[in-house]
Each structure stands twice: as structure tokens, then as C-alpha cells.
């Protein structure tokens, strides 16, 4: 069952922390998300509870879902072909940004675009970062079974549509 708690932000405004907790067949799962409006938090709780009520939903959540930084680390360690200095440096730099703390399954197009737009430098530099990040997403699911957004994994040209 879900619950909502009101939290005060530093600027004095309120946010609504929605929590969903489910325990079934010895499997415990909880999830939280913050919203600006209470109706949005209520709608999210209702939606998540319906999704988690489906058969096998909790078991599917136990599939490996590391943060992007772990996927980058594993990629650099396990690459059969040695990666160049530039690619290694770019991947290390990406791992220092907030996007690297997000679990692979939660990274959406919006997150990648915001990350790329936040990068300083020329368009070719941003394109270089996008290209190297695309290599991580291209192999994370098939090689290591890391969960990725299905819309992204069905389209190998995910990063090719980004305008820098």
C-alpha cells in the first residue's frame, strides 16, 4: 500500500514523497518518488501498485539493475579490444556526472539529452561523448543483462537522433 508524506524544501515550497511498499511470497520491495503536486503523487502510487500486482512483476525487479557508472566500469574492464585513451578518458568523465548515479533502467532520452546539453565545449566534443555513451547502452543488456528502457533497446539508432 502506498503513502504520501509532505516535505519542505530549502526554498520553503512543499514536495510530496510517494512511497510504495509490497511484500509478497517473501519478496519485499519499496520504491519512492518525489512530486510537486499531491494529485500526481496519488496517481503514481495507484499506477505503480497496479503494475506491481501483475504476476512476476516483483521477480522481474530483482534482475540486475546497476547504476550507469557500474556499467561504464564493467565495460572498460571487460572490453576485449583495448579502448583508446580518449574513449577511456571520456567514459571516466561521464562516470563523474549525476547521470552515472542513475540505475540503467531509469535513464530516459530526456536524461541523456540534458546530460549532453550540460557539457561544455564544441558540438564535436558533445558528439564524441554521445558516441562513447552509446557503446555502453549497445552492449549492457545483451552482454550483462542490465535492464534498459525497452523503447531505447529496440532502436539501435537511439543516439543518432540527438542534435548537438
Protein Blocks (a to p, Z undefined) as FASTA:
>chain_A
ZZddddddfkopacddddddddeehiacddddddfbfklmmmmmmmmmmmmmpghklmmm
mpccddfklmmmmmmmmmmbacdfklmmmmmmmmmpmklmpcfklpcfklmmmmmmmpgc
dfklmmmmmmmmmmmmmmmmmmnopacdfklmmpmklmmmpcZZ
